[in-house]
């Protein structure tokens, strides 16, 4: 394992080394079956145990009860941009969206195919550099759901509060910060997340949906795009992304072993404090792109004094085994992704590199 790098990729991203070792050990013959987990039937007792354990662990870690269903589906979070309005946006009703970045904009675009969309609040006018205040989020009385993106991977902002939606169901894309800290998940009627940042590999999407919300799905939908299809058959209506779900189960077990979300939050807080600490010491050199009260714990975005310095930073970082620090192509700059599996040592090491780079440049 000596050739492992510090993986700051924004997704697919780093996985816990302990999990990868288990996968390596079990890959050829899963629990004595003589078959790899990617070969066993999704109708087998072995896979049923994987599926059921992953669902139970998800609800346990989130503090949710039997009034929620956990679904494992394909298509990524981008498919959920369409599935949410397809299932719930009916005639005469409005889907309300808080527009805080690239992914919420794409979710709104998909929703407009199915019905009326209301922008409940937006930070677009300031290049998505902040999260709107709770009091600024407003929506009409005919709103059927309020949709937010809890962490903005590209822009580097994150909600540090749960919006007040009253009786309106709250829907959240939590792809890039799910299970990274404690929050009241019971305030949400539907949560979805692509697994490839904090939960597992690319190829599986997690949906957590309240039973009351499930009952509101429209009739007449294509079978595979109806949440009720997947809920009724425990995500086994068709062949699920079995390998992805298997790794999600292992990651959830790893989170539980660390001490749950309280322990995960403590480590994540230390990681972001280390990186933002050096940025705040040298604000004219490591220039944050977001307002301080909206800073993401998961994706820290910054610029250096020149693009040439940024190119040099990225080149030298790679030689030091720091991978994936380039900002998204749409915004440029530097992005330091601190997902759950990125160790505290990794955060400290990149801060040491930043300090050394500044002194030399």
N, C-alpha and C positions, 0 to 999 in steps of 0.2 A: 504493500500500500504506500510505499515511499514516494511513488510518482504521482500521487494525488495532488491536484492544484487547489487553490482557493477559488471556488466557483461562484462568481457573482452574477451569473447569467439570470436574466429576468424571467425566463420561462421558455422551454423546460429549464428547470433550475436544479440546484443541488438537492440531493436526498441524504438522509442520515446514513453515515457509514455503517452503523450497526444494522440498519435495514438492508443495505446492499450486501452485507456479508451473509445475512440469512437467506436472501434471494439466491446468492451464489451457491450456498450450501444445499438448498432445496431444489435447485433448478432442474437437475437431471431426473430426480425421483422425488416427487412430493409426498412426504409422509408415508414412504414405503409402498406407494402405488406402482412404482416402476415406470411412471409417466411424469413428464414435466407438468407444471400447473397450466401451461399453455396448451397442453394436449388433453387434459381430462375433460369429461363432459360437464357442461354447465348444469346438467340435471343430476349429477352425482352427489352423494352425501358429502364428499370432500369439499366440493365447491359450495354446496348449500351452507356448510359451516363457515366458510370464508365470507360469503354474502351476508349471512345473518349476524355474524360477529362484527363485521364492519358497520352494518346499520346500527346495531346496538351501541357500539363504541362511539359513533358519531353523536347520537342523542345523549349519551352519558356525558361526554366531554362538553357538550353545549348546554347541558342542564335542561333538556327537553323531555317531555313525557310521551305517553301513547297517543296524545292528540296530534302528533306529527308523524309523517312518513318520510323515510329516507329513500331516495331513488338514485340508481346509478345508470346513466344514459350516455350515449355517444354524442358527437356533434360539437363538442366544446361549448364554452359560454356563448359564442356567437350564434349558435342555434337557439339558445334560450332567449336571445334578443327577439326572435320571432315567436317562439313558443308561448311566451308570457302573454303578449297581446292576442295571439291566435286563440288561446284558451279563455281569456277573461275580458277582452275589450269588445263589448257588445254595442249594438246600435243605440244612439242616444246617450252613451256614456263616454267618459274621457279617461285616457291614461295620462297621469301626470309624471313628469320626469324632471329631476334636478340635473342640469347639464354641467358637469364638472370636468369633462375631458373627452378624449378620443372615443373611449368605449361607451360612455353614456350617450354620446352623439350618434354612434352606430346603433345603439339600442333604440333611440328615438326614431331613426330613419326606418328601421324595420317595423316599429309600431305604427307608423303612418300608413303602412300598407293596409292595416286592418281597421283603422278608425281614427278618431280625433285624438290629438296629442296636445297637451298643455305643458309649457315650460314653467315649472313651479318656482324655479330660481336658476341662475346661471352665473358662472364666472368666466364665460367666454370673452367678455369685453376686456379682461385683464390677462389674456393668454392662459386661462385656467390656473392661475397662480394661487388660488385660495378656494376654500370651501365656504359657500354662503352660510350666513348665520341662521340659527334655528328659526328665529322670528321672521326671516325673509323668505322662508319657504311657504308658498301659498298656492292653493289649488281650488277649483270650483266645486260646487256642491254635488255635481254629477260625476265626480271622480270615482273610478272603479278600483284604482290602485295608485299608490305613489311609489315610484321607482328611483332608487339611488345606486350609485357605484361607490362602495365604501372606501376603496383605495384606488387611486389613479396611477397606474404603473408607469405611464409615459411622463406625466406631468409632475409626479412626486408629491401629491397631496392626499390627505386622508381625513375622513370624518373622525372626530373625537367626541361625538355625541350621537345619540339616536334621534332622528327627527320625530316630532310629534305629529302623528297622522290621525289621531282621534279614532273614529270608527272605520276609517279608510284603511284597507289592507296595505301593509308596508312590504315592498318587494326589494330585494337587494342582490346586486352582483357583488359577491365577496371573493371573486377569483384570486385576488392577490393579497388578501390579508385574513382569510378565514382561519380560525383557530390560532391566531397570533397573539391574542390578548383576551382578557375577560370582557364580556359585554352581555347585555340582556337579550339573548337570542329569541326569547319568547315574545318580544315586541314585533317580530317579523312574521308575516304570513307565508312568505316564500323567500328562500335563499337559494342562490345557485352559485356554483364555482367550478371553473375548470381546475382539474386536480394538479396541473403541472407546475405549480408554484409552492404551495405549502402542504399538499396532500399526497402527491404521488407523481406518476408519469403522465405525459400527454396521452389522450385517448379515452379518458373517462371523465365525465362531468357529474358532480354531485348536486342533487336537488333536495332540499329539505322543505317540506310543504305541510302547512297546518291542515287538518282534516276539514275544517270549515271552508278553507280556500279551495280545497280539492272538490268540494261539493258544488262550487260555483263554475266549474268548467262548462264551456258551451257544448251542446250536443251537435252531432253532425261533423265532427272533426275527423281527419284521417287518423287511422288507428294509432300509428306510431307517434303522432304529434299530440296525442291526448294524454295528459298527465295521469288520468285514471287508469289507462292501460298498464302503465308501469307500476302504479301503486297496487293495483289489484293482484298482480302476479309477482310482487316483490322484485321487480326489475328483471324478471325471467321470462317475459312474454316472448322475446327473441333472444338470440345469443348475446349476452352482455360482453363488455370488454373485460374478460375474465382476468387477464394478467394485471391490468390496471387496478381492478378492484382488489386483487390479492395484495398489491403493494400498498394501496390505500389502507387496508386492514393493518399491515405491518407498521405503517407510519402512525396510525392512530394508537396502536399498542405502544409504540415508542413515545408518543406524547404522554400517554397515561403513565408510563414508567418514569418519565422525567418529573412527574408530579402534577400533571394536568396543566390547564391553562394558566394557573397562578404561577407555576414555575417557568413555563414558556414565556409569559409576559415579563417576568423579572429579567430573564436573559436578553430578551428582545429590547427591553428598555436600556440595559447596559450597552448593548451594541449600538443603538441609535444615539445614545448620549455620547459615546466615544467619537463617532463620526461627526455629529453636529457640533461637538465640543471643539474640534480643530477648525471647523468651518467658522465658528463664532470667534475663535482667537485670531483668525486671519480673514476677515470678511471681504477684504479688497482683493484677495487672491483666490480663495475658494468661495465663489459667489453663489449662494443658494438661489434657486429660481422660484421659491414659493414663500408665501407669508408664514411667519414663524408659528402662528397658532394653527396652521393647516398642514404642517410638515408630516410627511409620511414616515412611519417607522420601518416600512418595508422597502421603499424605493427612494433613495436620497439622490436628488438631482442638483447638479451644480455646473458652473462654468468657470474656466480659468481666464486669466487676463487676455489670452489670444487663442485663436484656433490652432496656431502652430504649437503652442505650449500644450494644448489638449492632445494633439497628435503625439507629441513626445511623451506625455504622461502615459498614454495608452500603450505606446510601444515599450516603454521601460517597465510598465506594470506587467506586461506579458512576460518579460524576461524574468520577473520576480515571481512568476506563477500566479498572478492575479488575472483571472480570465473573466470576460463579460462585463467590463466596466464602461463600455462605450454607450453613450446616450442613444435613445431611439432615433432612427434616421429622420423622423419628422421634426425633431427639436434640437438634435446635436448635443454637444457637451458630454458630461460624465454622469453616469448613473451607477450608484452603489446599492445593489439589491441585498437586503439582509433578511431573507426568509428564514423560517424556523430552523432549518437544518444547517444554515451557515453558522459556524461556531463563534463563540465570543473571541476566541483566539484569532480567528480569521478577521474579525472586525478590528481588533487591536493591531494586527499585522498591517492591514491596509492603512490605518492611521499613522503607523510608524513610517510607512512608505510615503504617505502624503507629506509628513513633516520633513523627511529627507529630500523629497523632490523640491519642495519650496526653497529649502536652504541652498540647493544646487542650481536653482533656476529663478 
